[in-house]
Amino acid sequence: MDHVSGRTLDPPDLPEPSRLRAAWLGAGADLLAVVVFAALGRRAHDEGSALTGTLATAGPFLVGAGAAWLGMIGTSAVRRRDGSSLRSGLLVVVVTVAMGMLLRHAAGRGTPLPFVIVATTFLGLALLGWRVGVRAVTLRRRRRPG
């Protein structure tokens, strides 16, 4: 109860369980894409594939992806679109790349233009790509008779 107005407050608008489950899967797919990006980059530059090194490389981008998902939850995007829409994916790409680059720069790890281009391209394709796949499968299932 709101003690100022005396009105009963409605419970928060929580996502239904299936959307919440889809959101967790979507967030997991995004985080996995970021870790794959870091692992492939480390391998391409002969930096090894140790888990700790890969996670250290992925760290700034994982923070960015996490922030994007927290933002979507905070703005009810998960309740409306479960995070698998292309619009949500675009948000995740922009926030992931921007925060990742800012955090890398702040840590003195460098953000040369070729790296920014490669990271943006790979993460854009990966973070939007799985969403395109989900959309295609969903549309195909809806079109099936019976």
Secondary structure, DSSP 8 states (H G I E B T S, - for coil): --TTT-----------HHHHHHHHHHHHHHHHHHHHHHHHHHHHTT----HHHHHHHHHHHHHHHHHHHHHHHHTTHHHHHTT-SHHHHHHHHHHHHHHHHHHHHHTT----HHHHHHHHHHHHHHHHHHHHHHHHHHHHHHHS--
